[in-house]
Amino acid sequence: MPESPVPPAPHVALLTDAFGRVSEEVRRVLRGATAGHLTYRPDPEANTVAWLVWHLTRVQDDHVADVAGTEQRWTAGGWAEKFALPFDVADTGYGHSPEQVAAVRADTALLAGYLDDVHAATTTYLATVSEADLARVVDTRWDPPVTLGVRLVSVVGDDLQHVGQAAYVRGLAERAGA
């Protein structure tokens, strides 16, 4: 008789669920989105759905790869070339100007493909994290220094804020007939 799989540790299950919610919500925002929805801006300085999804995925990729000690999927998975954005390869979108926001033009398949790759890398990494690892300091530039657990929760929080913004902009785009 085959053995039952061992359930993940509670902290791994919780973090995996949280990152899974980000992925699910992004997919919901992208489902059926047109080019008009993805590039709609309620005003000339607002973020677009495409930029918000790209940015939240870039931040997750950057931060998780950093704590995992791995190469970002952006470069390792060839996504930088696929997106062909006019930015430095290390750019995650932080501090972008309205012109840079407008430069992020991607269809739902490209955005979802990158998200899926980053989500898979994230869940693979989370499966290796012990409860003791969560207390490891990963960034001493802050007071108090940032632990792995705090960094991961911070990424989830940031991503959920951005996906909420993307959902709101998508709704505005639909109401405007974009």
Backbone as JSON, one array per atom type, in Angstrom:
{
  "sequence": "MPESPVPPAPHVALLTDAFGRVSEEVRRVLRGATAGHLTYRPDPEANTVAWLVWHLTRVQDDHVADVAGTEQRWTAGGWAEKFALPFDVADTGYGHSPEQVAAVRADTALLAGYLDDVHAATTTYLATVSEADLARVVDTRWDPPVTLGVRLVSVVGDDLQHVGQAAYVRGLAERAGA",
  "N": [[0.85, -1.17, 0.0], [0.65, 2.21, -0.91], [2.38, 4.87, 0.73], [0.9, 7.6, 2.5], [1.2, 10.96, 1.4], [3.35, 13.21, 3.12], [2.02, 15.86, 4.9], [2.64, 19.39, 4.28], [4.66, 21.42, 6.47], [3.06, 23.56, 8.89], [3.78, 26.33, 8.6], [4.82, 26.4, 6.03], [2.6, 25.59, 4.55], [0.86, 27.72, 5.08], [2.25, 29.98, 3.99], [2.47, 29.13, 1.34], [-0.22, 29.01, 0.64], [-0.84, 31.75, 0.87], [0.78, 32.96, -1.16], [-0.36, 31.58, -3.25], [-2.89, 32.71, -3.32], [-2.3, 35.24, -4.28], [-1.49, 34.6, -6.9], [-3.89, 33.43, -7.88], [-5.65, 35.64, -7.76], [-4.42, 37.43, -9.53], [-4.69, 35.99, -11.89], [-7.45, 36.06, -12.11], [-7.88, 38.79, -12.59], [-6.63, 39.0, -15.07], [-8.13, 37.29, -16.69], [-9.85, 37.13, -19.64], [-9.13, 39.72, -20.27], [-8.69, 42.5, -22.38], [-6.49, 44.14, -24.77], [-7.03, 46.81, -24.48], [-8.04, 46.9, -21.84], [-5.74, 46.18, -20.43], [-3.98, 48.28, -20.87], [-5.25, 50.56, -20.11], [-5.6, 53.76, -18.58], [-6.7, 55.6, -15.9], [-6.01, 58.22, -15.5], [-3.4, 60.32, -16.87], [-1.11, 59.73, -15.37], [-1.5, 57.39, -14.03], [-1.11, 53.95, -13.02], [-1.09, 51.1, -15.18], [-3.0, 48.07, -15.77], [-1.38, 46.1, -16.95], [1.21, 47.03, -16.25], [1.04, 46.94, -13.42], [0.65, 44.17, -12.9], [2.97, 43.11, -14.09], [4.91, 44.43, -12.49], [4.31, 43.55, -9.81], [4.88, 40.88, -10.09], [7.57, 40.97, -10.85], [8.69, 42.03, -8.48], [8.12, 39.98, -6.63], [9.59, 37.9, -7.84], [12.22, 39.0, -7.76], [12.64, 39.39, -4.94], [12.15, 36.84, -3.78], [13.97, 35.2, -5.18], [16.31, 36.39, -4.27], [16.34, 35.78, -1.44], [16.33, 33.04, -1.64], [18.68, 32.53, -2.88], [18.97, 32.16, -5.61], [18.93, 32.47, -9.23], [16.97, 35.01, -10.72], [13.79, 34.34, -12.2], [13.15, 36.04, -14.23], [15.47, 36.49, -15.72], [16.66, 33.91, -15.89], [14.57, 32.39, -16.93], [14.18, 33.52, -19.35], [12.42, 35.64, -19.59], [12.95, 38.39, -19.6], [13.86, 38.83, -22.19], [11.61, 38.02, -23.62], [9.65, 39.89, -22.88], [10.92, 42.22, -23.66], [11.45, 44.89, -22.73], [12.27, 48.4, -22.4], [14.14, 48.67, -20.27], [16.65, 48.45, -17.68], [17.91, 45.21, -16.98], [17.7, 44.52, -14.3], [15.65, 46.01, -13.31], [12.71, 46.52, -11.44], [10.5, 48.06, -11.51], [10.1, 49.84, -9.47], [9.58, 53.16, -8.54], [8.99, 54.05, -11.1], [8.42, 56.26, -13.85], [5.58, 57.96, -15.37], [5.9, 57.58, -18.14], [7.54, 55.33, -18.26], [5.83, 53.46, -17.11], [3.89, 53.34, -19.11], [5.36, 52.07, -21.05], [5.3, 49.38, -20.52], [3.93, 46.96, -22.11], [2.1, 44.27, -22.63], [0.62, 41.12, -23.41], [-2.08, 39.09, -22.06], [-1.28, 36.39, -22.0], [1.53, 36.48, -21.92], [2.0, 37.91, -19.53], [0.72, 36.16, -17.69], [2.2, 33.84, -18.11], [4.77, 34.53, -17.16], [4.1, 35.1, -14.49], [3.2, 32.51, -13.68], [5.61, 31.06, -13.87], [7.22, 32.36, -11.95], [5.62, 31.94, -9.7], [5.76, 29.14, -9.49], [8.51, 28.84, -8.95], [8.59, 30.15, -6.51], [6.91, 28.55, -4.85], [8.34, 26.18, -4.92], [10.68, 26.96, -3.6], [9.57, 27.67, -1.08], [8.87, 25.18, -0.06], [11.24, 24.27, 0.92], [11.82, 25.69, 3.17], [12.47, 25.89, 6.54], [10.94, 26.08, 9.81], [12.67, 27.35, 11.56], [14.24, 28.76, 9.75], [12.71, 30.99, 9.15], [13.3, 32.95, 10.99], [15.76, 33.85, 10.26], [17.94, 36.5, 9.53], [17.64, 38.54, 6.75], [18.05, 41.01, 5.68], [19.86, 43.68, 6.63], [19.61, 46.38, 6.44], [17.54, 47.68, 7.62], [15.87, 48.81, 10.62], [14.14, 47.3, 13.01], [16.4, 44.65, 11.84], [15.47, 42.8, 8.89], [13.75, 39.76, 8.83], [13.58, 36.49, 7.27], [10.93, 35.51, 7.39], [9.45, 37.88, 7.77], [10.13, 39.22, 5.4], [8.97, 37.56, 3.43], [6.23, 37.73, 4.08], [5.91, 40.45, 3.69], [6.26, 40.64, 0.91], [4.01, 39.21, 0.02], [1.99, 40.9, 1.04], [2.51, 43.32, -0.37], [2.18, 42.42, -3.01], [-0.56, 41.66, -2.95], [-1.76, 44.14, -2.53], [-1.11, 45.41, -4.96], [-2.38, 43.72, -6.82], [-5.0, 44.15, -6.12], [-5.2, 46.84, -6.84], [-4.85, 46.53, -9.59], [-7.17, 45.09, -10.23], [-9.09, 47.01, -9.66], [-8.43, 49.04, -11.54], [-8.88, 47.57, -13.85], [-11.65, 47.23, -13.66], [-12.46, 49.94, -13.88], [-11.61, 50.37, -16.49], [-13.3, 48.66, -17.91], [-15.78, 49.87, -17.37], [-15.37, 52.24, -18.68], [-15.4, 51.43, -21.22], [-13.12, 50.58, -22.49]],
  "CA": [[0.0, 0.0, 0.0], [1.49, 3.41, -0.95], [2.3, 5.74, 1.9], [0.27, 8.91, 2.29], [2.2, 12.03, 1.39], [3.46, 13.97, 4.37], [1.54, 17.23, 4.67], [3.68, 20.38, 4.54], [4.64, 22.06, 7.78], [2.04, 24.62, 8.9], [4.27, 27.6, 8.07], [4.94, 26.24, 4.58], [1.24, 25.57, 4.02], [0.32, 29.08, 5.19], [2.91, 30.84, 3.0], [2.1, 28.64, 0.01], [-1.58, 29.47, 0.43], [-0.83, 33.2, 0.67], [1.28, 33.23, -2.5], [-1.35, 31.04, -4.17], [-3.97, 33.69, -3.44], [-1.81, 36.28, -5.19], [-1.56, 34.03, -8.24], [-5.31, 33.29, -8.25], [-6.24, 36.96, -7.98], [-3.87, 37.97, -10.77], [-5.34, 35.26, -13.0], [-8.82, 36.57, -12.2], [-7.79, 40.11, -13.24], [-6.23, 38.82, -16.47], [-9.09, 36.48, -17.44], [-10.66, 37.85, -20.61], [-8.69, 41.11, -20.45], [-8.3, 42.92, -23.73], [-5.37, 45.08, -24.8], [-7.55, 48.06, -23.91], [-8.09, 46.76, -20.38], [-4.37, 46.09, -19.89], [-3.25, 49.54, -21.04], [-6.11, 51.68, -19.69], [-5.12, 54.62, -17.48], [-7.76, 56.53, -15.52], [-5.43, 59.54, -15.76], [-2.12, 60.12, -17.55], [-0.02, 59.28, -14.49], [-1.93, 56.18, -13.32], [-0.54, 52.67, -13.43], [-1.95, 50.23, -15.97], [-3.1, 46.69, -15.31], [-0.18, 45.39, -17.41], [2.35, 47.43, -15.42], [0.84, 46.45, -12.05], [0.89, 42.73, -12.87], [4.4, 42.93, -14.34], [5.66, 44.91, -11.32], [4.15, 42.68, -8.64], [5.58, 39.63, -10.4], [9.0, 41.28, -10.78], [9.08, 42.18, -7.08], [8.14, 38.64, -6.05], [10.74, 37.21, -8.44], [13.44, 39.6, -7.22], [12.79, 39.17, -3.5], [12.24, 35.41, -3.47], [15.26, 34.72, -5.69], [17.35, 36.89, -3.37], [16.41, 35.0, -0.19], [16.58, 31.64, -2.0], [20.02, 32.41, -3.43], [18.85, 31.64, -6.97], [18.77, 33.48, -10.27], [15.58, 35.37, -10.96], [13.15, 33.74, -13.38], [13.16, 37.09, -15.24], [16.61, 36.23, -16.6], [16.85, 32.47, -16.08], [13.47, 31.86, -17.75], [14.13, 34.24, -20.62], [11.3, 36.59, -19.61], [13.43, 39.73, -19.98], [13.87, 38.87, -23.66], [10.23, 37.89, -24.13], [8.97, 41.17, -22.66], [11.68, 43.21, -24.46], [11.18, 46.23, -22.21], [13.42, 49.29, -22.51], [14.65, 48.91, -18.92], [17.76, 47.61, -17.21], [17.41, 43.86, -16.66], [17.45, 44.43, -12.86], [14.54, 46.91, -12.98], [11.47, 45.89, -10.98], [9.42, 49.02, -11.64], [10.04, 50.77, -8.34], [9.87, 54.54, -8.89], [8.81, 54.3, -12.53], [7.72, 57.46, -14.32], [4.42, 57.62, -16.21], [6.37, 57.1, -19.44], [8.01, 53.95, -18.08], [4.63, 52.65, -16.91], [3.28, 53.17, -20.43], [6.22, 51.21, -21.88], [5.01, 47.98, -20.24], [2.83, 46.52, -22.96], [2.19, 42.82, -22.72], [-0.7, 40.5, -23.44], [-2.38, 38.27, -20.89], [-0.51, 35.15, -22.02], [2.89, 36.78, -21.48], [1.93, 38.24, -18.1], [0.37, 34.94, -16.95], [3.32, 32.91, -18.2], [5.81, 34.96, -16.21], [3.54, 34.88, -13.15], [3.21, 31.07, -13.39], [6.99, 30.65, -13.66], [7.64, 32.9, -10.66], [4.85, 31.25, -8.66], [6.34, 27.79, -9.35], [9.8, 28.98, -8.26], [8.29, 30.53, -5.13], [6.41, 27.4, -4.08], [9.46, 25.24, -4.8], [11.53, 27.47, -2.52], [8.86, 27.59, 0.21], [8.9, 23.79, 0.42], [12.55, 24.02, 1.55], [11.99, 26.61, 4.29], [12.13, 25.35, 7.86], [10.41, 27.09, 10.73], [13.82, 28.11, 12.07], [14.69, 29.66, 8.69], [11.91, 32.21, 9.13], [13.93, 33.93, 11.89], [17.05, 34.25, 9.7], [17.98, 37.89, 9.06], [17.95, 38.59, 5.32], [18.32, 42.39, 5.29], [20.27, 44.46, 7.8], [19.48, 47.81, 6.16], [16.38, 48.19, 8.34], [15.94, 48.69, 12.08], [15.03, 46.14, 13.19], [16.73, 43.92, 10.62], [14.34, 42.04, 8.32], [13.9, 38.31, 8.81], [12.99, 35.82, 6.12], [9.48, 35.48, 7.56], [8.93, 39.23, 7.53], [10.29, 39.53, 3.97], [7.97, 36.82, 2.65], [4.92, 38.33, 4.36], [5.94, 41.76, 3.04], [6.04, 40.42, -0.53], [2.59, 38.86, -0.14], [1.2, 42.11, 1.27], [2.72, 44.23, -1.5], [1.54, 41.82, -4.19], [-2.01, 41.73, -2.83], [-2.15, 45.53, -2.76], [-1.02, 45.7, -6.39], [-3.41, 43.01, -7.58], [-6.24, 44.89, -5.86], [-5.17, 48.02, -7.7], [-5.07, 46.06, -10.97], [-8.59, 44.75, -10.36], [-9.82, 48.28, -9.68], [-8.2, 49.68, -12.84], [-9.59, 46.76, -14.84], [-13.06, 47.61, -13.55], [-12.61, 51.27, -14.47], [-11.45, 50.21, -17.94], [-14.54, 48.06, -18.43], [-16.85, 50.87, -17.29], [-15.07, 53.27, -19.67], [-15.52, 50.83, -22.54], [-11.77, 50.42, -23.08]],
  "C": [[0.9, 1.24, 0.0], [1.28, 4.25, 0.3], [1.61, 7.05, 1.53], [1.36, 9.97, 2.27], [2.18, 12.78, 2.71], [2.96, 15.39, 4.09], [2.65, 18.23, 4.97], [3.54, 20.94, 5.95], [3.66, 23.23, 7.75], [2.55, 25.96, 8.31], [4.42, 27.55, 6.55], [3.55, 26.27, 3.95], [0.64, 26.97, 4.02], [0.93, 29.99, 4.13], [2.55, 30.42, 1.57], [0.68, 29.08, -0.33], [-1.61, 30.97, 0.13], [-0.34, 33.56, -0.73], [0.32, 32.68, -3.56], [-2.51, 32.0, -4.37], [-3.57, 34.84, -4.36], [-1.97, 35.79, -6.63], [-3.01, 33.93, -8.73], [-5.94, 34.64, -8.56], [-5.71, 37.61, -9.25], [-4.54, 37.29, -11.96], [-6.77, 35.76, -13.2], [-8.83, 37.93, -12.92], [-7.49, 39.95, -14.73], [-7.26, 38.1, -17.32], [-9.95, 37.36, -18.34], [-10.25, 39.3, -20.85], [-8.27, 41.37, -21.89], [-7.07, 43.83, -23.63], [-5.8, 46.42, -24.21], [-7.64, 48.04, -22.4], [-6.69, 46.85, -19.78], [-3.63, 47.41, -19.94], [-4.05, 50.76, -20.61], [-5.47, 52.42, -18.52], [-6.23, 55.61, -17.14], [-7.3, 57.99, -15.61], [-4.02, 59.32, -16.31], [-0.97, 59.63, -16.68], [-0.36, 57.99, -13.74], [-1.21, 54.95, -13.86], [-1.58, 51.88, -14.23], [-2.03, 48.85, -15.34], [-1.84, 45.92, -15.71], [1.02, 45.74, -16.54], [2.21, 46.86, -14.01], [1.14, 44.96, -11.94], [2.36, 42.44, -13.12], [5.21, 43.29, -13.09], [5.51, 43.97, -10.13], [4.86, 41.35, -8.86], [7.09, 39.84, -10.34], [9.47, 41.37, -9.34], [9.13, 40.81, -6.41], [9.35, 37.86, -6.55], [12.03, 37.69, -7.82], [13.65, 39.21, -5.75], [12.94, 37.69, -3.15], [13.56, 34.83, -3.98], [16.4, 35.16, -4.78], [17.46, 36.04, -2.1], [16.69, 33.52, -0.45], [18.01, 31.43, -2.51], [20.03, 31.83, -4.83], [18.76, 32.8, -7.96], [17.29, 33.76, -10.45], [15.06, 34.67, -12.21], [13.13, 34.74, -14.54], [14.29, 36.86, -16.24], [16.74, 34.74, -16.91], [15.79, 31.86, -16.99], [13.32, 32.57, -19.08], [13.02, 35.28, -20.71], [11.73, 38.0, -19.98], [13.43, 39.88, -21.5], [12.45, 38.82, -24.23], [9.45, 39.2, -23.98], [9.61, 42.29, -23.48], [11.38, 44.64, -24.03], [12.44, 47.09, -22.27], [14.02, 49.67, -21.15], [15.89, 48.06, -18.69], [17.17, 46.28, -16.76], [17.08, 43.71, -15.16], [16.23, 45.25, -12.43], [13.3, 46.11, -12.56], [10.27, 46.82, -11.07], [9.32, 50.02, -10.52], [10.44, 52.17, -8.8], [9.69, 54.88, -10.35], [8.03, 55.59, -12.79], [6.48, 57.03, -15.11], [4.82, 57.07, -17.58], [6.86, 55.65, -19.34], [6.84, 53.01, -17.84], [4.0, 52.33, -18.26], [4.08, 52.22, -21.32], [5.95, 49.72, -21.64], [3.73, 47.6, -20.97], [3.02, 45.02, -23.16], [0.78, 42.26, -22.75], [-0.88, 39.59, -22.23], [-1.55, 36.99, -20.85], [0.91, 35.38, -21.52], [2.92, 37.08, -19.99], [1.66, 36.99, -17.26], [1.51, 33.93, -16.99], [4.44, 33.25, -17.23], [5.34, 34.73, -14.78], [3.61, 33.39, -12.78], [4.63, 30.58, -13.1], [7.49, 31.12, -12.29], [6.9, 32.2, -9.52], [5.42, 29.84, -8.43], [7.67, 27.86, -8.61], [9.58, 29.32, -6.79], [7.84, 29.33, -4.32], [7.49, 26.33, -3.92], [10.37, 25.67, -3.66], [10.84, 27.31, -1.17], [8.9, 26.19, 0.79], [10.21, 23.46, 1.12], [12.75, 24.81, 2.84], [11.56, 25.93, 5.6], [11.58, 26.47, 8.73], [11.54, 27.95, 11.28], [14.34, 29.1, 11.03], [13.96, 31.0, 8.72], [12.5, 33.31, 10.01], [15.28, 34.43, 11.36], [16.96, 35.68, 9.18], [18.44, 37.88, 7.6], [18.28, 39.99, 4.84], [18.62, 43.21, 6.53], [20.15, 45.96, 7.57], [18.33, 48.45, 6.92], [16.61, 48.03, 9.84], [14.52, 48.48, 12.57], [15.34, 45.46, 11.85], [15.56, 43.02, 10.18], [14.67, 40.55, 8.3], [13.27, 37.74, 7.54], [11.46, 35.82, 6.22], [8.85, 36.83, 7.26], [9.03, 39.58, 6.05], [9.22, 38.84, 3.14], [6.57, 37.39, 2.86], [4.82, 39.7, 3.69], [5.67, 41.63, 1.54], [4.57, 40.09, -0.78], [1.72, 40.11, 0.01], [1.29, 43.09, 0.11], [2.01, 43.7, -2.75], [0.02, 41.92, -4.12], [-2.52, 43.17, -3.01], [-2.16, 45.83, -4.26], [-2.07, 44.94, -7.2], [-4.78, 43.64, -7.32], [-6.33, 46.14, -6.71], [-5.45, 47.63, -9.14], [-6.54, 45.72, -11.2], [-9.44, 46.02, -10.45], [-9.67, 48.97, -11.04], [-8.9, 48.89, -13.94], [-11.07, 47.1, -14.83], [-13.34, 48.98, -14.14], [-12.53, 51.2, -16.0], [-12.73, 49.65, -18.56], [-15.66, 49.09, -18.44], [-16.65, 51.98, -18.32], [-15.18, 52.73, -21.1], [-14.19, 50.66, -23.26], [-11.62, 49.06, -23.73]]
}
